[in-house]
Amino acid sequence: MIDYRKILALSFDQISQRTISASTGHARNTVSDVIQRAAKLNVTSLNDTMTNVWLEEYLYPEKQPIEKGYCPVDWEYVHKELQKKHVTLKLLHHEYAIAAKEAKKIPYAYRTFAEKYGHYARKFKLTMPLKRKPGEILEVDWAGATLSIQDRATGEDLTAYVFVAALPYSQMMYVEAFLDMTSANWLTAHIHAFDYFGGVTETLVPDNLKTGVIKAKREESVLNEAYRELADHYRTVIVPSRVQKPKDKPSAEGSVGHASRQIIAALRNIQCFHINELNQHIVEKLEEINTTDFQKRPGTRKSVFEEEEKSTLQQLPPTRFKMTEWKTAKVQLNYHIQVERMYYSVPYEYARESVDIRLTTDLIEVYFKETRIASHKRLKGNVGQYSTNIDHMPDHHRSYVEHNPENSSKWAATIGPCTEKYVAYILENHVEKKALQILNTLQNLTKKYAVEELEQAILLRCLKSHLTHPIRF
C-alpha cells in the first residue's frame, strides 16, 4: 500500500519529490500525484485520524469498491447542493432514488445514504468547512481597532470607529468608519451595507452591543426598538450571538481581523480632515480585499458573491428605512412630556405615567404599553416651545382655553342676530379679560334658559338701552 502519510509529511516539510521518492520507495509519478491531489483538496496538514486508509479513501474515492448492484452517489454534488437554500438531505435522497430506479439500479435506503454522506462530510469539513448557505446570514460588528481624523479648526485627533459586515458564504465584506458608535450610526451602517450588497440576508447576527441589543438573555435578547424596526422594514430577522460564544459569529470576527490588518493598519498613517475623506480611502482598500484571489479556494470574495450568492439575497424594499430613535419619558402633571427641551402634550389621563417616544426627522409619536396615544410634528428652533393638542386637556382646562373672543363670537351666532350684535358690542367696549368674564356669565345662562328665551331677553334689553351700556342679568 502507498504510504500516503509519509509522502505528505515529507512534502509539508518542503522535501523535494525526488528525495521523497527515494525515501518511500514509490515512483516519482506516484509521489507527484499524491501531492497534487492533496493540494487540490486543500490538505495542508496531518492529524492522528488521517491514516493511510483514510487518505486513500479521501484522495482516491474512485478506487473505493461499490456494493454490487447499488447506484453510486456523487457525494461532491450532494455536498454542494446542501449549501443551497431550502435543500435537505431528505430531498436529495428522494431525487437520487428516482435517478437510481430510472437507471435500473438499487438505491441506498435513506438511513444508509445519510450515514455515507456523514462519513464523507466529516472528511470534507477537515479541509474546507462550508457552514453557511448563500444569502442566509450577514454578520455585523464594530472593529476593536480604530482610526482617526484631524479637526481642521482645533488640530485635535478625533477617533473614527470602524463597522464591519461580512457574508459568511462568500466572505464578501463591507466596511465604513463613523465618529461614534451611537444607535443612529449603527442603523446607518446597516442601511449602507444592504445598499452595497444590493440585497438583504435572511438573518442578521450582531454582537451583543448596546446599540443593537438592550439586554442579552440566554433564552432571548431584548432588541433596541429602532433596530427591530429596521429588521422589519428589510424583512430580515435579528439573532444576536450568544454571550461569550464568539464561534457564533466566526465570519465577522475573521473579517474584523482581516479589516484590521488590511485596512485599519494600512491607513494608520493617512491624514484625513473629514470622515468622508477617510471612508473614501476605506472604499479603495475594501475593493482591493474583495477582488483579491482566495488562497485556498478558487475565485475572489466578489466573484463568489456575484456568481453564487447575490441572486439568493432578498430584494431591497422600494424605499430606504426612515431613521428612528426611541426614548422614554415621564408625563408631567401638566400632561406634557419633555423631549430635547421641547414639550408635547398627551391625554391628561396619562399624567405621571412613563411612556415610550418614537422620534423621526419630522414626527414624534408617544406610546403607552405599545398603544400610540399621541403624535406631534417635531418642534424646531428655540427651545422651550409647546405643542399642545386641545383634545388632550381635561374639560375645565379645555373650556378655559376655548373661551376666547373668536369662539364667543361663534357661539353668539348660534343663538341669534341680536345676541351676535350684543356680544360684538361687549368685545368692542371692554378690555378682553373683562369682556370674557361678562360673556362667560352670559353663556352660563344657556344652562337655565332656552336659546329662544335668551335671544328674546337680549333683544328686549337692547331695545330699552339702545346699546348704550352693557346689560346686567
Salt bridges, closest charged atoms under 4 A:
ASP33 OD2 - ARG37 NE 3.60
GLU57 OE1 - HIS119 NE2 3.32
GLU57 OE1 - LYS123 NZ 3.96
GLU62 OE2 - ARG37 NH1 3.04
GLU67 OE2 - LYS116 NZ 3.33
GLU76 OE2 - LYS80 NZ 3.48
GLU81 OE2 - LYS84 NZ 2.92
GLU115 OE2 - ARG111 NE 3.69
GLU139 OE2 - ARG132 NH2 3.85
ASP141 OD2 - LYS249 NZ 3.18
GLU176 OE1 - HIS192 ND1 2.95
ASP195 OD2 - ARG320 NH2 2.60
GLU202 OE2 - LYS85 NZ 3.70
GLU225 OE2 - ARG228 NH2 2.15
GLU229 OE2 - ARG358 NE 2.79
ASP232 OD2 - ARG228 NH1 2.56
ASP248 OD2 - ARG242 NE 2.78
GLU253 OE2 - LYS249 NZ 3.06
GLU287 OE2 - LYS302 NZ 3.11
GLU340 OE2 - LYS327 NZ 3.32
GLU340 OE1 - ARG378 NH2 2.71
ASP362 OD1 - LYS380 NZ 3.59
GLU365 OE1 - ARG358 NH1 2.71
GLU365 OE2 - ARG372 NH1 2.65
ASP395 OD1 - ARG398 NH1 2.86
GLU406 OE2 - LYS410 NZ 3.50
